[in-house]
Amino acid sequence: MKIYFQLVAALLLPTLVAQDGPKRPRITGIAHAAFYVSDMAKARAFYEGFLGYQSPFSIPRKNPLEHLVWIKINDRQSIELFPGSEVSPEADRLYHIAVETDDAEGMRLYLQSKGVVVPPKTGIGKIGNKNYFVKDPNGNTVEIVEYLPESWTRREQGKFLPETRVASRMSHVGVMVGQFEASMSFYGEILGFVETWRGGAGKTLSWVNLRVPEGEDYVEFMLYSKAPTKDVMLTKHHICLEVPDVAKVRAILQGRKLPIGCKEPEAMKTGVNGKRQINTYDPDGTRVEIMEPGTVNGKPIPPSQAPPPAPLPPYQASPLATGATKN
């Protein structure tokens, strides 16, 4: 009998060890989206002058005339603008997206236990937050960030939030996805994101929305069925600013000066998801969607039943130039 129990214990031990593995820390929101811009002055004229935001701080880069600029949306969300000289002019404008966690080191150990390639340790960035990068199955760079009490982010809480802001929240970021099943596994099974809706503009699935597990922000999968051009990447990689009344925001924007080089904001329309929206574009053509949180008639739109496109190899994501440093 003693031998029997020893054998049972030996068989159960691997399962018990697996159950005792690292637990996923909380993921509370989308912290920021980072883009490369070809002309920082023009980009700032768009995000600050046209959209009405302010920059709480910036960091000089190698070129003394260039800075890494933060555009503050609220106390927990921002847009990071990197000098475009750090990448090829033909590279994708999206550098990375960032999700906020309450335990960056715990997340690193958890991701490592799930087979995700992670750095050997959790670093602290130049503005004082814990952060590091991982890659999703499509080649998109995902930053894991934990805001620390002594960071610049916390230092500027309640500041740089002018009334001119067109929106006080970034509801989601859009990333291109060619590896659908692998992406559902990475964001859903590993990171714990929860699917809330999927839609299609044709015979195949076009979008899938996945909400962070401990918050309301979400990532929007922008599915594609053929190798994307740069213009397609500029449209699919986007941020969305949430507003209660799109028509009111459009009227405000019509009264502001559109920076040179920017496309005119598109006319207001109701999307496939039943929500009113307009699209604006920064000087490099990166899309900034402005959208209401609810549908026009208050009724939910049924999710699409269309199949996803066939898997495609990861697109050529924007690499960091040699010698470039993280924020």
N, C-alpha and C positions, 0 to 999 in steps of 0.2 A: 504493500500500500504506500509506503514511504517513497519507493522508487516511482510509483505512479504519479504522486503529487509533484515530485521533482521534475518529471517529464512535462506535466501540464504547465508548471511554472516556467520552464525553459521555452515552451511554445508561446506563452502569453507575454513574455518579457519584451520582445521587439514591439508588440502592439502598445504595451504600457509606456515604453520609452517614446514611441511616436506621439502618443497622446500628451506626453509631458514636454513636447517640443515648444519652441517659441510661439507665443500667441501674437496675433496681429494687433498692434496698437491702433488707436482711433485715427480715422482720417476724417477731418471735420470740414474740409472745403477746398475749393480751388484758390490757391494763394496768388498766382500770377501767370501771365503768359509773356514770353520774351521774344522780341522780334529784332532782326537786323534792319537798320534803316540806312539808306544811301546818303541822306542829308539830314543831320540831326536838327538843324535849325528849322527846316521845313516840317519835319516830323513833330517837333515841339509846337510849332504853330498850329498844327492840326489837333493834337491831343490836348494842348493847353488852351490855345486861343479859340479854336472852333468848337471842341467838345467841352471846354470849360473846366478842365482839371488843373491841378497844380503839381509841381514836382517838389517833394520834401527834401530830397538830397540827390547827389550824383557823385560819381567816382571818376577821376581822370584815367584815361587809358594811355597806351604808348604814345600816341600822337597827342601833344598837349592841347590841341584844338578840339579834341574829341573827348566825350565823356560817356560813361554808362549812366543813363538817366532813368530814374524811377518816376512814373506817373501814378499818383495815388488815386484809387477809386474809393476806398474806404479804409478803415483801420486794419483790415486783414487782407485786402486785395489790391493789386497794382498791376501795371503794365511796365515791363522793363524794355528799354530801348538800347540796343547795342550798336556801336558803329559798324556800318556795313563794310568798312575797309578790312574787317577781320575775316571776311569770306569772299568767295568769288562773286562778281556782279550777277552771275546767272544762278547762284545758289537760291534755294528756298529761303524765304524771309523768316519763317518760324525757326527759332533757335530751340526753345523748350517750353513745356508747360510745367507748373509746379502744384503739388498738392500739399496741404498742411496736415501735419500729424502732431500729436502731443508727446511723441517719443521717437525721435529720429533714429537713435541707436537701437532701440528695440525693434523698429521697423527694418533696419539694416540686417539684424540677426534673423528676423522672421523671413525676409525676402531670400536671404541666403539659404535658409532651411528649405525653401520652396524651389531652389535651383536657379534663382535669378542672379545674374552676375552683379555683384556689388563691390564698392571700393573696400580696401582693407580696414578702414576706420571711418568714423563720422567726423567730418571737419566742421570748422566754424568759418563762415564767409566774412567778407570785409565789412559788412554792416552788422555783424554780431549775431547772426542766426546760425543754428546747426543746419547743414545741408549737404547733399551729395546727389549725384545723377545716376540713373539707371536707364536702360533702353526697353521700350515695349517691342512686341514682335514685328512692328512695321518700321522700326528704325527711329521712331519718335523718341526724343529725349524727355524723360520725366524726372523732374527734381523733387526730392523729398525734403521738406523744410519744417523746422520746428522753431517757432518764435521764442527767443529767450528774453528774460526780463530786462537785461542790460543792453539789448540791441537797439539800433537806430529805429527800427520799426516800432518798438514799444515806446521809445523816447518821444516820437512824434504823434502818439495817440491823441486824437481829438483836434489835431492841427491839419492845415492844408486841405480843408474840406469846404471849398467855397460854394456859395449858392449857385454859381454858374455851371456846376456839374450837370450834364444832361441826365445822368443816372447815378445812383448811389450803390449799385450792385452789379457785378458781373455774374450773370446766371450760369453761363457755361463757356467752354472753349471747344472749338471744333478741330479735330485731328484726322488726318487721312488714314484710312485703314484698308489695306489690301489683304491682310491675313485675318479674316473675320473670326474663325473658330479659335485661333490662337489668341486673338485679342480679347475675345469673350472670356477665355480662361485666365488671361493675365489680369484684366481689369475686374472681372467678375469673381472668379474662383479664388484668386490670390489676394487681390486688393480689397475684395468685398463690395465692389460697386454693385448697385441694384438697377436692373433695367426698368425703365418707366414707360418707354414708348419707342416704336419703330415705324418708319414711314418710307414710302416709295413713290417716285415720280414716274415709274414705268413698270416694266415686267419684272424688274429685279429690285431688291431692297436698296434704298438710298441712304437712310440715316438710322442710327440707333442711339438712344439717349440712356446713359448709365449714371445714376446719382451716387455721390460719395456715400459711404455707409453711415456716417454719423453727421450728416448735414443735408443741405438742400441743393448745393451746387452740383453741376453734372458735366460730364464729358460727352460730346456728341461725335460719334463715329461718322466720318464722311467717307462712304464706301465708293469705290471706283472699279471699273472693269477693264481699263487699259492704262498704259503708262501715262502719267499725268504730265502736262506741259507746265511751264512756270506760271502761266496765267491761271491754269486750273488750280495750282497749289495756292496762289494768292487768294482765290475765292473760297476754297474749301478750308484752308487753315484760317480760322477766324476767332474773334471773341464776340460775345453777345452781352450787350448792356440791357438790363431789364428796367422798363419804365411803365408807369400805370396808364399813360396816354400817349401813344405814338404820334397822333395828330398834333398834339400840343408841342411835343419835342420837335417835330418837323417845322412847325411855325417858328419856333425859337431859332433853329438852325438857319432858316431862310433869312433871318434878320442878322446873321453873323457873316463875316467875310470868310469865304472859302479860300484856304491857302492855295497859292499858285502850284499847279501840277496835280491837284486832286480832282478826281471825277466828281461830277455833281451827284449829290445823294439821289437815290432812286425814288420813284414815286411810292407812296404807301400802298401796300398790298396785303392780302390775307394769304398766309402760307398754307402748305399742305397740312400742317398741324392745326389749322384753324385759328392761328394767332396773327394779329396785325403786326406788321413790321416794316422797317425801311432799312436799306443798306447804305452805309457810307464807306468811303475808301480813303486810306491815308495816302501820302504822296507816292509811296512805292506800290500802291494798289492793294495792300492788305485790307481785307474786308472787316468792317466793324458793324455788326448787326445790332439794331436797336429794336427790341421786341417787347410786347406786352406779356404778362405771365399767364393770362387766361385766354380761352377761345372767344371769338366774337359773340357767339350765342350762349356762352356759358356751359355748353355741353362738350364732353370729351370726344375727340376724334378716335375711332377704333384703330388699333395698330394694324399695320400692313401685314398681310400673310405672304407677301412675295418672298422668294428665296434670295439669299445673298448672292452677289456676283462670285464667279469662280475665283479661287485664291490667286493672287499675283505676288511676285517677289517684292520685297520692300522697296519703296521708291528711294531715290538718293536724298536722304535727309541732309540738312545743313551741318557740315562738320565745323568744329572750331579750327581756326587758322593756327598754324604752328606757333607755339609760344603764347597763345591767348590764355587768359586766366579766367577762372569762374568768379562770380561776384562774391 
